[in-house]
Amino acid sequence: MAFFTKDPFMGTLGLTDPILTRTGLNAPFCQVVRGEDPVLGAGEFVFAQVTGANVAGQSITSITTVNGVATLTAGGAHGLQPGAVVILAGQTPTAYSGTWTVATVPSTTTFTFVHGNTTLGATTVQGTYTVGLIQPGQLCALTWTLVGGSVVATVAPYAGTANTGIPLGVSLIGLTNGQFGWIQVQGVAIVLTAGAPAANGSVYTGTSGAVTPTAAAGKQILGATYVSAVSQTIGAGSTAVTLTSTQALVYLSRPTAQSQIT
């Protein structure tokens, strides 16, 4: 979906627009904005910088291109969602090497990205790929630090540790190490989930930045409620989006991980 915010000088801006993501510390510090989506409604977002190394991907079996769209076949389940960022290196032809956004996920071992080169042949040297530390819809832990006297919000995938009591949010887009992006803390969000959630059910922390409806001691997310099951269609007509089998809608109200009960 597409959240937009309004700036008094620049007008309406999409929160996924490149102008609103940055690398390096010249980006706005600790900024919070209100965004609106025509289907999901209003939400609030924290501008945070990703901290932590990108993740090694699977081995590459092949990369082919049809009409400027590349299909990468991995040697195992890649675990990626559309919108994830991948960094390819060491390929021949070298035009495959670079930073790309996953367009579609046809299967558990394949994903596509658009490079636009319609004459590019298949890879003869497969090279490697890494994955941006944070995927779209991933549950994240938020922290705040002082950098040069300014407060900077930082974000990393939440490990799901019990009784930590820390602020949480959900990433709007795929992000790489060092990049700034928008983390949703209020409103209805598309979230990576395990299990079989149902509307109005409680939300718990799972593994690998996903949530789950399965109860676990000390792992309930406070200020979060499931809005839908997985694989639901939201929107209508040309703007309709069908969630995958690992995506559900969750209402966020400044969520936190459950803290120790004393």
N, C-alpha and C positions, 0 to 999 in steps of 0.2 A: 504494500500500500504506500501512499505518498503523503507524508505529513509536510505541511507548509507553515511558515511563519511570516509575519509582516514586519518590515523594518521601516521606520519613518523616512529614511533617506533612499533606501534601495528598493522599496516596494515588497512584493510577495516573493519569497524565496523558498525553494524546496530544501528540506533538511538533509537530503542526500546530494545536493548540488556540490560540485567540486569546490566552489567558492566558500562553502561552509565546512570544509574539512582541510586540515593543515598537518604538516609535519614540522617539528622543531618548536621552539618556545616563543616564536613570534606570534602565536595564535592568541585569541582572547582568553583570559584566565577566568576560571570558575564562573562561567556564564550559564544562566538558566533561562530558557525561553519556553513560551507556550506555542504549541503547534496544533494544527487542525487537519484532519483527514475526512474526506466526504463520507466515508463508510464507518470508520472506527471512532470518529468524533474528536474531541479535544484531548490533548495530553501535554505533559511537561517533560522537558529534556535538559539534561546536564551535559555541558561541553567538556569532555574529559580526554586525557591523553593515555594511550595504551602503553603499559609497561610490561615487559617480558619478551622472551625470544619467540620468533615465529616457529611453527611446528613442521617437522620433517614430514613429507608426504610419502605415499607408497612408491614403489618402483614403477617405472613407465614401460608399458609393453609396446605402445605405438601412439603416434599422433598423426591424424590425417585431416585434410581440409576439403570441404565442399562449399563453393560459393562464399568464401571468406570466413566460414565458420569452422573452427577446429574442434575435433573430437579427440580427447585424450583417454586412452584406455590404460587403467592402472593395474598393477600386479596383485591388488587386493582391494578390499572395500575402502573407499576413500573417505566416507563419512561427511561429505560436503553438502552444503545447501546452495541454491541459487543466491548470488550476491556475495559469496565468499571470495576472498582475494587469494590468488595463487601467484607465486613467483617462480618462473621457469628459468633454468640455467643449463648451459652446456649442450644445447640441441644443435643438430645439423638437419635442415637449414637453420641458420642463426636467427632468422626472423621469428621463430617460435619463442625464443628466449625473451623474457620481459615480465612485466607485472600485468596480470589480467584479472578480470572479474568473471566468475562462473556464471554462465547464462542459463544453462539447463542441466539437469541431472537425469539422463535417460535411464541409468541403472546404478546399482551400488558400486560398480567398477568403472563407470564412464562419466565424464562431464564435458561440457562444451564451453568455448569462449570465442568471442568475435575479435578477429584481428584485421579483417577486411581485405587481405591479400588473396585474390581469387586464383592466382597462378601458383600458389605455394604447394609443393609436393609433400609427400609423407616424409616423416623423419627417417634418416638413416643412422643417426646417433641420437639415442633417446634422452640423455641427460637426466636431470633430476628436477623436482619441484618442492617448494615449501609452501605452507599455508599460513595466511595471516592469523595472528594469535586469536582473534575474536571473529566469530561468524555472525551473520544476521540472526537475531532472535535469541542470542546466547545470554544466559544469566551471568551477570557480572558483579564483582565486588567493587565498590567505590571507596576511595580514600582521598584525603586532602593533605597536601604538603605545601611548605613555603619554598619558593624558588626565586631567589633574588629579591626577597621581600614581598613577592606576590603569591597569592593563594592559587594553587593549581590542583584541579581535580584529576585524579589518575584512576585508571580502570584496568582490571585483569579478570580473566575467567574465574568464577567462584568455584572453589574446591569442594564446597558442600560440607565443610567441617561443622560438626554439631556444636550448638551453644556458643556461637561466635558473636552474635548480636551486632553485626555490622550492616551498613546501608547497602542495598542491592539495586540493580537496574537491569534493563534489557537493551542490548545493542540494536540500533536501527539498521546498521549496515555492517559489512565485513571490514575489519580494521587490521592494519599491520602494526608491528612494534614501532613506537614513536609517533604514530599518527594520532591526530585529534579527531573525535567524532561525537555523535549525539547518542546519549544513553537515556532511555525512557524511564522515568520514575513515577509517572502518573498517567492514568488513562488506560484504554484497551490496547494491548500489544500482542503481536504475533510472537510466540515464544516456542523454543525447542523443548519438546517434552518426550518423556518415555511413558509407557503404560497406556491405559485407556481412560483418560479423564472424562468427567461429565460436568455439565454446567452447574455452577454454584458449589463445586467441590473445593476442598482445601488443597493447598499447593505446598509441596515439600521439595527440598533440594535433592537432586539426584547426582549423577556423575557427568563429567565432561561439560559442565556449564548448562546442563539440561535440568528441567524441573520434572516432577513426577507426582501423581496422585496417591502414591503408596506411602502410607504413614510411616514415619521413622522418628524415634525419640530424639528430641532436640533439634530437629531439622525442618520444622514447619516454617514457612515464609509468612511473616506477619505483614498484613496489608496487601495480600494478594489472594485472588479468587479466580478459579477457572470460569470462563464465559462459555466455552464450547468444547466439544469433543474434537478429535483429530479429523483430518481429511474433509473438513467442511468447506462449502463454497460461500464466500462473502462478496458482497457487491452484486452488480447485475449488468447484463449486457456485455459490452466490450471491455468494461473495467472489472469484470468479475475475476476473482482469484480463488483458486482451489488450494486449500492448505494440504501439505503432504501428510503422510502417516506419522510424522514426528513433529508436527506443528499444531498448536492449539491457541485459542485466544485466552488471554489472562488479563483481568482487571488489576492494575497496580495503583496503590495509594501510598506512595513513599515507602516501599517495602523494606523490611529488614529481616535478617536471619534471626531465628529464635535465639534468645540469650539464656544464660544459665538461670534456672529458677532456684532462688534461695529461701 
